[in-house]
């Protein structure tokens, strides 16, 4: 959990530094605002891509676990039926 906090802190510091750099840049306000919006959209797109990647990994792991569970259930049902037949 600490590495997540460190990563978020670094990301926040980078974002703050970028914004400060853009704000004190010698450009017109309208250009500066467009730059800020553009950077924000870029960061949002990157975050969305990472989020989708994480969801994909989670979905694959869940599906794999589900398949393993189904195989175990089927195997145990077969074993149970074999033991019932042996007992009779």
Backbone as a printed PyTorch tensor [residue, N CA C, xyz], in Angstrom:
tensor([[[  0.8210,  -1.1840,   0.0000],
         [  0.0000,   0.0000,   0.0000],
         [  0.8680,   1.2520,   0.0000]],

        [[  2.0380,   1.1830,   0.6060],
         [  2.9030,   2.3470,   0.6630],
         [  3.3760,   2.7530,  -0.7270]],

        [[  3.6470,   1.7720,  -1.5810],
         [  4.1240,   2.0980,  -2.9180],
         [  3.0450,   2.8410,  -3.7030]],

        [[  1.7740,   2.5220,  -3.4610],
         [  0.6880,   3.2450,  -4.1230],
         [  0.6560,   4.7000,  -3.6790]],

        [[  0.8590,   4.9370,  -2.3940],
         [  0.8570,   6.3020,  -1.8730],
         [  2.0390,   7.0820,  -2.4240]],

        [[  3.1860,   6.4290,  -2.5070],
         [  4.3680,   7.0890,  -3.0500],
         [  4.1380,   7.4340,  -4.5130]],

        [[  3.5900,   6.4940,  -5.2730],
         [  3.3250,   6.7260,  -6.6950],
         [  2.3520,   7.8790,  -6.8730]],

        [[  1.2710,   7.9030,  -6.0890],
         [  0.2980,   8.9840,  -6.1980],
         [  0.9000,  10.3220,  -5.7950]],

        [[  1.7770,  10.3240,  -4.7950],
         [  2.4420,  11.5520,  -4.3880],
         [  3.3430,  12.0850,  -5.4910]],

        [[  4.0930,  11.1930,  -6.1160],
         [  4.9720,  11.6030,  -7.2210],
         [  4.1330,  12.1260,  -8.3800]],

        [[  3.0470,  11.4430,  -8.6830],
         [  2.1750,  11.8670,  -9.7710],
         [  1.5720,  13.2400,  -9.4790]],

        [[  1.1490,  13.4690,  -8.2450],
         [  0.5850,  14.7660,  -7.8620],
         [  1.6490,  15.8610,  -7.9560]],

        [[  2.8720,  15.5560,  -7.5190],
         [  3.9520,  16.5450,  -7.6020],
         [  4.2750,  16.8890,  -9.0560]],

        [[  4.2920,  15.8790,  -9.9110],
         [  4.5380,  16.1310, -11.3330],
         [  3.4330,  16.9920, -11.9430]],

        [[  2.2020,  16.6870, -11.5870],
         [  1.0750,  17.4610, -12.1070],
         [  1.1430,  18.9050, -11.6180]],

        [[  1.4510,  19.0800, -10.3270],
         [  1.5510,  20.4330,  -9.7710],
         [  2.6990,  21.1990, -10.4340]],

        [[  3.8310,  20.5530, -10.6260],
         [  4.9650,  21.1990, -11.2800],
         [  4.6510,  21.5810, -12.7090]],

        [[  3.9510,  20.7070, -13.3960],
         [  3.5620,  21.0030, -14.7810],
         [  2.6240,  22.1970, -14.8320]],

        [[  1.6390,  22.2150, -13.9420],
         [  0.7000,  23.3320, -13.9170],
         [  1.3950,  24.6470, -13.5790]],

        [[  2.2620,  24.6240, -12.6180],
         [  2.9900,  25.8430, -12.2530],
         [  3.8410,  26.3170, -13.4190]],

        [[  4.5130,  25.3830, -14.0710],
         [  5.3300,  25.7430, -15.2280],
         [  4.5080,  26.3430, -16.3400]],

        [[  3.3380,  25.8000, -16.5770],
         [  2.4690,  26.3290, -17.6300],
         [  1.9290,  27.7060, -17.2430]],

        [[  1.5610,  27.8560, -15.9780],
         [  0.9730,  29.1140, -15.5280],
         [  1.9750,  30.2720, -15.6160]],

        [[  3.2250,  30.0240, -15.2690],
         [  4.2010,  31.1200, -15.2950],
         [  4.9130,  31.2370, -16.6410]],

        [[  4.4700,  30.4550, -17.6110],
         [  5.0440,  30.5480, -18.9550],
         [  4.6220,  31.8830, -19.5830]],

        [[  5.4730,  32.4270, -20.4340],
         [  5.1700,  33.7420, -21.0200],
         [  4.2500,  33.6520, -22.2450]],

        [[  3.1190,  33.0110, -22.0970],
         [  2.1590,  32.9120, -23.1830],
         [  0.8670,  33.5880, -22.7810]],

        [[ -0.0020,  33.8160, -23.7730],
         [ -1.3050,  34.4010, -23.4910],
         [ -2.1140,  33.4430, -22.6180]],

        [[ -3.0330,  34.0060, -21.8710],
         [ -3.8740,  33.2040, -20.9850],
         [ -4.6780,  32.1470, -21.7110]],

        [[ -5.1920,  32.4950, -22.8820],
         [ -6.0120,  31.5260, -23.6250],
         [ -5.1640,  30.3330, -24.0680]],

        [[ -3.9300,  30.5960, -24.4780],
         [ -3.0400,  29.5080, -24.8830],
         [ -2.6820,  28.6590, -23.6690]],

        [[ -2.4290,  29.3230, -22.5560],
         [ -2.0920,  28.6060, -21.3250],
         [ -3.2470,  27.7050, -20.9020]],

        [[ -4.4670,  28.2150, -20.9640],
         [ -5.6350,  27.4160, -20.5880],
         [ -5.7960,  26.2140, -21.5210]],

        [[ -5.5820,  26.4280, -22.8120],
         [ -5.6590,  25.3130, -23.7600],
         [ -4.6050,  24.2600, -23.4430]],

        [[ -3.4060,  24.7280, -23.0770],
         [ -2.3380,  23.7890, -22.7120],
         [ -2.7140,  22.9760, -21.4780]],

        [[ -3.2980,  23.6480, -20.5000],
         [ -3.7000,  22.9590, -19.2660],
         [ -4.7720,  21.9180, -19.5800]],

        [[ -5.7580,  22.2990, -20.3700],
         [ -6.8250,  21.3700, -20.7340],
         [ -6.2500,  20.2050, -21.5360]],

        [[ -5.3550,  20.4970, -22.4470],
         [ -4.7410,  19.4390, -23.2630],
         [ -3.9640,  18.4480, -22.4200]],

        [[ -3.1750,  18.9700, -21.4830],
         [ -2.4100,  18.0820, -20.5900],
         [ -3.3520,  17.2510, -19.7310]],

        [[ -4.4080,  17.8960, -19.2430],
         [ -5.3840,  17.1620, -18.4280],
         [ -6.0210,  16.0270, -19.2040]],

        [[ -6.3670,  16.3080, -20.4580],
         [ -6.9480,  15.2600, -21.2970],
         [ -5.9460,  14.1360, -21.5550]],

        [[ -4.6770,  14.4970, -21.7550],
         [ -3.6390,  13.4820, -21.9630],
         [ -3.5110,  12.5830, -20.7310]],

        [[ -3.4620,  13.2110, -19.5510],
         [ -3.3450,  12.4320, -18.3120],
         [ -4.5720,  11.5460, -18.1260]],

        [[ -5.7390,  12.0860, -18.4510],
         [ -6.9710,  11.3230, -18.3070],
         [ -6.9740,  10.1190, -19.2520]],

        [[ -6.5170,  10.3190, -20.4780],
         [ -6.4370,   9.2040, -21.4250],
         [ -5.4710,   8.1300, -20.9300]],

        [[ -4.3210,   8.5460, -20.4070],
         [ -3.3540,   7.5800, -19.8760],
         [ -3.9460,   6.8060, -18.7070]],

        [[ -4.6120,   7.5290, -17.8260],
         [ -5.2390,   6.8920, -16.6640],
         [ -6.3200,   5.9090, -17.1020]],

        [[ -7.0990,   6.2930, -18.1020],
         [ -8.1480,   5.4120, -18.6140],
         [ -7.5420,   4.1380, -19.2060]],

        [[ -6.4510,   4.2930, -19.9650],
         [ -5.7830,   3.1310, -20.5450],
         [ -5.2620,   2.1950, -19.4650]],

        [[ -4.6500,   2.7560, -18.4240],
         [ -4.1320,   1.9250, -17.3290],
         [ -5.2680,   1.2260, -16.5980]],

        [[ -6.3540,   1.9510, -16.3800],
         [ -7.5200,   1.3840, -15.6950],
         [ -8.0780,   0.2050, -16.4980]],

        [[ -8.2060,   0.3930, -17.8150],
         [ -8.7120,  -0.6790, -18.6650],
         [ -7.7660,  -1.8810, -18.6570]],

        [[ -6.4570,  -1.6130, -18.6180],
         [ -5.4870,  -2.7000, -18.5500],
         [ -5.6180,  -3.4830, -17.2550]],

        [[ -5.8000,  -2.7630, -16.1660],
         [ -5.9630,  -3.4160, -14.8670],
         [ -7.2420,  -4.2480, -14.8550]],

        [[ -8.3230,  -3.6850, -15.3950],
         [ -9.5810,  -4.4420, -15.4570],
         [ -9.4320,  -5.7050, -16.2890]],

        [[ -8.6850,  -5.6080, -17.3670],
         [ -8.4770,  -6.7790, -18.2220],
         [ -7.7300,  -7.8730, -17.4710]],

        [[ -6.6940,  -7.4850, -16.7280],
         [ -5.9270,  -8.4590, -15.9490],
         [ -6.8160,  -9.0910, -14.8750]],

        [[ -7.6070,  -8.2760, -14.2060],
         [ -8.4970,  -8.7930, -13.1610],
         [ -9.5140,  -9.7470, -13.7710]],

        [[-10.0940,  -9.3670, -14.9010],
         [-11.0870, -10.2350, -15.5420],
         [-10.4780, -11.5750, -15.9410]],

        [[ -9.2580, -11.5530, -16.4570],
         [ -8.5990, -12.8070, -16.8320],
         [ -8.3700, -13.6860, -15.6090]],

        [[ -7.9420, -13.0740, -14.5050],
         [ -7.6950, -13.8520, -13.2900],
         [ -8.9900, -14.4160, -12.7260]],

        [[-10.0470, -13.6220, -12.7450],
         [-11.3430, -14.0960, -12.2460],
         [-11.8350, -15.2470, -13.1140]],

        [[-11.7230, -15.0870, -14.4290],
         [-12.1810, -16.1510, -15.3310],
         [-11.3680, -17.4230, -15.1230]],

        [[-10.0660, -17.2860, -14.9420],
         [ -9.2040, -18.4420, -14.7070],
         [ -9.5850, -19.1430, -13.4040]],

        [[ -9.8150, -18.3660, -12.3670],
         [-10.2020, -18.9300, -11.0740],
         [-11.5600, -19.6180, -11.1890]],

        [[-12.4780, -18.9930, -11.9240],
         [-13.8140, -19.5780, -12.1220],
         [-13.7010, -20.9240, -12.8310]],

        [[-12.8870, -20.9640, -13.8860],
         [-12.7100, -22.2140, -14.6290],
         [-12.1100, -23.3050, -13.7490]],

        [[-11.1240, -22.9420, -12.9440],
         [-10.5160, -23.9150, -12.0230],
         [-11.5400, -24.4260, -11.0230]],

        [[-12.3840, -23.5150, -10.5290],
         [-13.4090, -23.9150,  -9.5600],
         [-14.4120, -24.8660, -10.2050]],

        [[-14.8070, -24.5690, -11.4280],
         [-15.7460, -25.4620, -12.1200],
         [-15.1410, -26.8450, -12.3370]],

        [[-13.8540, -26.8810, -12.6910],
         [-13.1720, -28.1660, -12.8810],
         [-13.1210, -28.9510, -11.5800]],

        [[-12.8230, -28.2750, -10.4760],
         [-12.7750, -28.9490,  -9.1800],
         [-14.1410, -29.4880,  -8.7800]],

        [[-15.1760, -28.7020,  -9.0130],
         [-16.5310, -29.1500,  -8.6720],
         [-16.8910, -30.3850,  -9.4910]],

        [[-16.6150, -30.3410, -10.7860],
         [-16.9250, -31.4830, -11.6450],
         [-16.1420, -32.7190, -11.2000]],

        [[-14.8720, -32.5290, -10.8830],
         [-14.0270, -33.6480, -10.4390],
         [-14.5530, -34.2360,  -9.1300]],

        [[-14.9210, -33.3650,  -8.1970],
         [-15.4170, -33.8430,  -6.9050],
         [-16.7790, -34.5120,  -7.0370]],

        [[-17.6150, -34.0240,  -7.9700],
         [-18.8940, -34.6880,  -8.2010],
         [-18.6700, -36.1010,  -8.7220]],

        [[-17.7230, -36.2240,  -9.6410],
         [-17.4120, -37.5440, -10.1930],
         [-16.8830, -38.4590,  -9.0940]],

        [[-16.0070, -37.9670,  -8.2510],
         [-15.4720, -38.7580,  -7.1440],
         [-16.5780, -39.1700,  -6.1750]],

        [[-17.4900, -38.2500,  -5.9020],
         [-18.6060, -38.5390,  -4.9910],
         [-19.4800, -39.6430,  -5.5850]],

        [[-19.7730, -39.5630,  -6.8470],
         [-20.5840, -40.5960,  -7.5090],
         [-19.8720, -41.9450,  -7.4710]],

        [[-18.5620, -41.9250,  -7.6940],
         [-17.7980, -43.1920,  -7.6220],
         [-17.8820, -43.8000,  -6.2290]],

        [[-17.7600, -42.9630,  -5.1940],
         [-17.8230, -43.4700,  -3.8260],
         [-19.2210, -43.9490,  -3.4670]],

        [[-20.2380, -43.3040,  -4.0050],
         [-21.6030, -43.7720,  -3.7470],
         [-21.7990, -45.1530,  -4.3690]],

        [[-21.3120, -45.3350,  -5.5650],
         [-21.4760, -46.6160,  -6.2540],
         [-20.6880, -47.7250,  -5.5650]],

        [[-19.5240, -47.3970,  -5.0150],
         [-18.7110, -48.3880,  -4.3230],
         [-19.3750, -48.8180,  -3.0160]],

        [[-19.9950, -47.8770,  -2.3310],
         [-20.6160, -48.1510,  -1.0450],
         [-21.8380, -49.0370,  -1.1850]],

        [[-22.5360, -48.9450,  -2.2870],
         [-23.7590, -49.7340,  -2.4650],
         [-23.3760, -51.1270,  -2.7720]]])
